[in-house]
Amino acid sequence: MSLKSMLRGTAVATLLLAVPVLAQTAAPSDSNAKAGQCEGRRSKHGGGGHKFGRMDHRLDKQVAEGRLTQAQADGFKAEAKQLHEEMKAARASNNGQVDESTRAQFKERRKALKEKIKAALAPTQQGA
């Protein structure tokens, strides 16, 4: 064997042994998961996350476009935040599980909030 092929083989063997070691050190720590910092990620079961954050962004955009007043947007944001906090409290009180009737109730309240936002936007959409 030539020196060049021996060096190449050694380099490949070193990389093969080093890759699993590097992969283990780059793995995310469990402290982030326990702290709830990965809350908004989608999982294989669906998820979504940050629904109310997107709603805030959309309301801000509609204020910038002049379709809503800042007072209306702040009211909707406060209502959405309250609903979100109540949902989190219900989940926390039942060890992460919410029964079907409570879930349906929150779903109806979220739907009613969206309808109120649409109703506030409707007069400006008809005039356009």
Secondary structure, 3 states (H helix, E strand, C coil): CCHHHHHHHHHHHHHHHHHHHHHHHCCCCHHHHHCCCCCCCCECCECCCCHHHHHHHHHHHHHHCCCCCHHHHHHHHHHHHHHHHHHHHHHHHCCCCCCHHHHHHHHHHHHHHHHHHHHHHHHHHHHC
